[in-house]
Amino acid sequence: MDSYDLVVLAGDIGGTNTNLALVGKKGDAFAMLFDRHYKTKEEPSLIEPLARFLGEASRERPDIVPTRCCISGAGPVHDGRITLTNAPWSIDAKAVEASFGIPTTLINDFTAVSYGILNLDPENPDELVPLPHLDGARPRPDSGPKLVLGAGTGLGAGYLASIRGRTEAFPSEGGHITLPVYDEESRAFQRWLEAKYGFPPGAEAGVSGQGIANIFAFQAERAKHGLGEGAQTVLAAPEDKRPALVASLAETDPLCAATMDMFVKLYARCAADLSAAFIPSGGVYLAGGIAAKNLKRFQEDSRFMAMFERSYRDHIVAILKKLPVMVVRNYDISLYGAAKAAELLV
């Protein structure tokens, strides 16, 4: 404990995974000291995995005792509670404090990711991979706003801005802007989703894991010829398993490839629309696991950037061409961000 200025119990609670860690801070650097991962939908609440985690940590690392706790969750924070948008239970800061005696702060999941961005090195390809613009340019981030998007189980959004010399992260529900369609096929997909949901769909309905499942189902219904073996495998799988299967079969199955291509293009349009709102000269950061795990599909044929740079107005195209766009490869960014927030938000 003497070697750390602060030890934080950090949590990242998403619709799929519950990730917990003890993160130590020394000077300006954060280090992962102990971590465990659980399946969110297999847990009745957050208290149970937290208890198991702290029990294991006390046995394996008795020298490390957290003095603060910061939990990020996929949903807005109201009165010290987060009702998870893609999971069957809620997070309550007072319940965590009462159970474990650790002062607890709750933040939105993409507020955590946004704070985590501050710890990443743009020169380290293990942490950030730039997507070159169509002219080959790779603009460098400046001190301007930073936009963070992340397609995972859902579509998260957040941003950072420097105010009076202090950089702060702000939550956003930008993942629920109207689905940004771009051609006849994507407009047909929008109508298909509108029939499914009873209202014009938000971006998350196409740009997320559930979005991949939606695009695949739409493509499968429209297929004029018999489905290949890969597509049939996807259709036979439970719906929550389909996104990963589609991505894994995209190199060999035409329908899976078409699904992932539309997903990447919709992702690019969503990023472009939000970039027009924030003008993030500090960078556009694509977090969430899907972009990192499918990096090649984003890069090849400039698939993402060719759609990102488009607009009906020339001055918007000029703005988009100047923005740094990067894929985040550090999967622990939310945990480091929660630790950073625990330090800053006391």
C-alpha positions in Angstrom: 0.0 0.0 0.0 2.9 2.4 0.7 3.9 2.3 -3.0 0.5 3.7 -4.2 -1.0 7.1 -3.6 -4.5 5.7 -4.1 -6.1 2.3 -4.6 -9.6 2.2 -6.3 -12.1 -0.5 -6.5 -13.1 0.1 -10.1 -16.1 -1.5 -11.9 -17.3 -1.6 -15.5 -20.8 -3.0 -15.7 -22.2 -3.6 -19.2 -25.0 -5.6 -20.6 -22.7 -8.6 -21.3 -19.8 -8.4 -18.8 -19.2 -7.2 -15.3 -15.5 -6.3 -15.0 -14.0 -5.5 -11.6 -10.5 -4.5 -10.6 -8.2 -2.9 -8.0 -6.4 -0.1 -9.7 -3.4 1.6 -8.1 -2.3 5.2 -8.7 1.3 6.4 -8.3 2.0 9.9 -9.5 0.2 10.3 -12.8 0.3 6.5 -13.7 -2.4 3.9 -13.0 -1.7 0.2 -12.7 -4.0 -2.8 -12.7 -3.3 -4.7 -9.5 -6.0 -7.4 -9.5 -9.0 -8.0 -11.8 -11.8 -10.5 -12.4 -14.6 -10.8 -15.0 -18.2 -12.0 -14.6 -21.3 -12.4 -16.8 -23.8 -9.7 -16.0 -26.9 -11.7 -16.8 -25.8 -14.6 -14.7 -25.7 -12.4 -11.6 -28.7 -11.4 -9.5 -27.2 -8.0 -8.6 -23.8 -6.3 -8.3 -23.4 -7.1 -4.6 -22.8 -10.8 -5.2 -19.9 -10.5 -7.7 -18.4 -7.6 -5.7 -18.4 -9.8 -2.5 -16.7 -12.7 -4.4 -14.2 -10.3 -5.9 -13.2 -8.6 -2.7 -12.9 -12.0 -1.0 -10.5 -13.3 -3.6 -8.6 -10.0 -3.6 -8.2 -10.1 0.2 -6.8 -13.6 0.0 -4.5 -13.1 -3.0 -3.5 -9.5 -2.4 -4.0 -8.8 1.3 -1.5 -5.9 1.0 -3.9 -3.9 -1.2 -7.0 -2.3 0.4 -9.2 0.0 -1.7 -10.2 3.3 -0.1 -12.5 4.5 -2.9 -14.9 2.8 -5.3 -16.1 4.0 -8.7 -18.5 1.9 -10.7 -19.5 2.7 -14.3 -22.7 1.4 -15.8 -24.5 1.3 -19.1 -27.2 3.8 -18.3 -27.8 7.3 -16.9 -27.0 8.1 -13.3 -30.0 9.4 -11.2 -29.7 9.9 -7.4 -26.8 7.5 -7.0 -28.5 4.8 -9.0 -28.0 3.4 -12.5 -30.8 1.4 -14.1 -28.8 -0.7 -16.7 -30.2 -0.3 -20.2 -29.2 -3.8 -21.3 -29.3 -5.9 -18.2 -32.0 -7.1 -15.6 -30.8 -5.2 -12.5 -29.7 -1.8 -11.2 -26.6 -0.4 -9.4 -27.1 1.5 -6.1 -24.1 3.4 -4.6 -25.7 3.4 -1.1 -26.1 -0.4 -1.2 -22.5 -0.9 -2.2 -21.3 1.5 0.6 -23.5 -0.3 3.1 -22.3 -3.7 2.1 -18.6 -3.0 1.9 -17.9 0.2 3.7 -16.2 1.9 0.8 -17.2 5.4 -0.4 -18.7 4.8 -3.8 -19.3 7.0 -6.9 -21.4 5.9 -9.9 -20.7 7.2 -13.4 -22.1 6.5 -16.9 -20.1 3.8 -18.7 -19.0 6.2 -21.4 -18.0 8.8 -18.9 -15.6 6.2 -17.7 -14.4 5.4 -21.2 -13.9 9.1 -21.8 -11.8 9.5 -18.7 -9.8 6.5 -19.7 -9.0 8.1 -23.1 -6.8 10.6 -21.2 -4.4 7.7 -20.2 -3.9 6.4 -23.7 -0.8 7.1 -25.9 -1.7 8.1 -29.5 1.8 6.9 -30.5 1.2 3.4 -29.1 -0.5 1.0 -31.6 -1.3 -1.4 -28.8 -3.6 1.3 -27.4 -4.8 3.4 -30.3 -4.8 2.6 -34.1 -5.4 5.7 -36.3 -7.6 5.3 -39.4 -6.0 7.2 -42.2 -8.1 9.7 -44.2 -8.7 9.0 -47.9 -5.8 11.3 -48.8 -3.5 9.3 -46.4 -3.5 12.1 -43.8 -3.4 11.2 -40.1 -4.2 14.4 -38.2 -2.8 14.7 -34.6 -5.2 15.3 -31.8 -5.1 18.8 -30.3 -6.5 20.2 -27.0 -10.0 20.5 -28.5 -13.1 18.3 -27.6 -12.7 14.5 -27.8 -15.7 12.4 -29.0 -15.9 8.8 -27.8 -18.2 6.2 -29.4 -18.3 2.6 -28.6 -20.4 -0.1 -30.2 -20.7 -3.1 -27.9 -23.9 -4.7 -26.5 -25.4 -1.2 -27.1 -23.9 2.0 -28.6 -22.3 4.3 -26.0 -21.3 7.9 -26.5 -19.5 10.5 -24.5 -17.2 13.5 -24.9 -14.4 15.4 -23.2 -13.8 19.1 -23.1 -11.3 21.4 -21.4 -12.9 24.0 -19.2 -10.8 26.6 -17.4 -7.7 24.4 -17.7 -9.4 21.2 -16.4 -10.5 18.4 -18.7 -13.8 16.9 -17.8 -15.8 14.0 -19.3 -19.5 14.4 -19.9 -22.2 11.7 -20.5 -24.3 11.6 -23.7 -27.1 9.5 -25.1 -25.8 10.2 -28.6 -26.1 6.5 -29.4 -29.8 7.1 -29.7 -29.8 9.8 -32.4 -31.8 8.7 -35.4 -30.2 5.9 -37.5 -28.1 7.8 -40.1 -29.0 6.0 -43.4 -27.1 6.7 -46.6 -28.6 4.8 -49.5 -31.6 2.8 -50.7 -30.6 -0.4 -48.9 -30.0 1.4 -45.6 -33.3 3.3 -45.9 -35.0 -0.1 -46.5 -33.3 -1.3 -43.3 -34.6 1.8 -41.4 -38.1 1.0 -42.6 -37.7 -2.6 -41.5 -36.6 -1.5 -38.0 -39.5 1.0 -37.9 -41.9 -1.8 -38.5 -40.2 -3.8 -35.7 -40.1 -1.1 -33.1 -43.1 1.1 -34.1 -41.0 4.2 -34.4 -38.1 5.4 -36.5 -35.0 3.7 -35.0 -32.1 5.2 -33.2 -28.5 4.5 -34.3 -28.0 1.8 -31.6 -30.5 -0.4 -33.5 -27.9 -0.7 -36.3 -24.6 0.2 -34.7 -24.1 -2.3 -31.8 -24.1 -6.0 -31.2 -27.9 -6.1 -31.3 -27.5 -3.9 -34.5 -25.4 -6.6 -36.2 -28.2 -9.1 -35.3 -30.8 -6.7 -36.8 -28.8 -6.1 -40.0 -28.3 -9.9 -40.4 -32.0 -10.6 -40.0 -32.9 -7.9 -42.4 -30.3 -9.2 -45.0 -31.5 -12.8 -44.6 -35.1 -11.8 -45.3 -34.1 -10.0 -48.4 -31.7 -12.7 -49.8 -32.9 -13.8 -53.2 -30.9 -17.0 -53.3 -30.4 -19.8 -50.8 -28.4 -19.0 -47.7 -24.9 -20.4 -47.3 -23.8 -22.7 -44.6 -22.4 -19.8 -42.5 -25.7 -17.8 -42.6 -27.7 -20.9 -41.7 -25.4 -21.5 -38.7 -26.1 -17.9 -37.6 -29.9 -18.4 -38.0 -29.8 -21.6 -36.0 -28.1 -19.8 -33.1 -29.7 -17.9 -30.2 -30.1 -14.3 -31.0 -27.6 -13.1 -28.4 -24.9 -15.4 -30.0 -25.5 -14.1 -33.5 -23.4 -10.9 -33.5 -20.1 -12.7 -32.7 -21.0 -15.5 -35.2 -21.7 -13.0 -38.0 -18.3 -11.3 -37.3 -16.4 -14.5 -37.2 -17.9 -15.8 -40.5 -17.7 -12.5 -42.4 -14.5 -13.7 -44.3 -16.2 -16.8 -45.7 -20.0 -16.1 -45.9 -21.4 -13.5 -48.3 -24.4 -12.6 -46.1 -22.2 -12.2 -43.0 -19.8 -10.0 -45.0 -22.6 -7.8 -46.3 -23.9 -7.5 -42.7 -20.6 -6.3 -41.3 -20.0 -4.0 -44.2 -23.3 -2.2 -43.6 -22.5 -2.1 -39.8 -19.2 -0.4 -40.5 -20.8 2.2 -42.8 -23.6 3.0 -40.4 -21.0 3.3 -37.6 -19.1 5.8 -39.8 -22.2 7.9 -40.5 -23.0 8.0 -36.8 -19.5 9.1 -36.0 -19.7 11.8 -38.8 -23.0 13.1 -37.6 -21.8 13.5 -34.0 -18.6 15.0 -35.2 -20.5 17.7 -36.9 -22.2 18.4 -33.6 -19.0 18.5 -31.4 -16.2 19.2 -34.0 -13.8 17.0 -31.9 -10.4 18.2 -33.0 -9.0 16.3 -30.0 -10.0 13.1 -31.8 -12.8 10.7 -32.5 -12.2 7.5 -30.5 -13.9 4.3 -31.4 -14.1 2.2 -28.2 -16.1 -0.9 -27.5 -15.0 -4.3 -28.4 -16.5 -4.6 -31.9 -14.2 -2.1 -33.7 -11.0 -3.5 -32.1 -11.9 -7.1 -32.9 -12.9 -6.3 -36.5 -10.2 -3.7 -37.2 -9.4 -5.1 -40.6 -12.9 -4.6 -41.9 -12.8 -1.0 -40.8 -9.4 -0.5 -42.5 -9.7 -2.4 -45.8 -10.8 -0.3 -48.8 -11.0 2.7 -46.4 -14.5 1.3 -45.6 -15.0 3.4 -42.5 -13.3 6.6 -43.6 -14.8 6.7 -47.1 -18.3 6.9 -45.4 -17.1 9.1 -42.5 -15.9 11.9 -44.9 -19.2 12.3 -46.7 -21.7 15.2 -46.3 -24.1 17.2 -48.4 -22.2 20.3 -47.4 -18.6 21.0 -48.5 -17.7 22.8 -45.3 -18.7 19.8 -43.2 -16.6 17.5 -45.4 -13.7 19.9 -44.8 -14.2 19.7 -41.0 -14.4 15.9 -41.1 -11.2 15.6 -43.1 -9.2 17.3 -40.4 -10.4 15.1 -37.5 -8.2 12.4 -36.0 -10.1 9.1 -36.0 -8.7 6.2 -33.8 -9.7 2.7 -32.8 -9.2 2.0 -29.1 -7.5 -1.4 -28.5 -7.1 -1.2 -24.7 -9.9 -3.3 -23.3 -9.3 -2.1 -19.8 -10.0 1.5 -20.6 -13.3 1.7 -18.6 -11.6 0.4 -15.5 -8.7 2.9 -15.7 -11.3 5.6 -16.5 -13.3 4.7 -13.4 -10.2 4.9 -11.3 -9.4 8.3 -12.8 -12.9 9.5 -12.1 -12.6 8.3 -8.5 -9.6 10.6 -8.1 -11.2 13.6 -9.8 -14.8 13.4 -8.7 -14.4 13.3 -4.9 
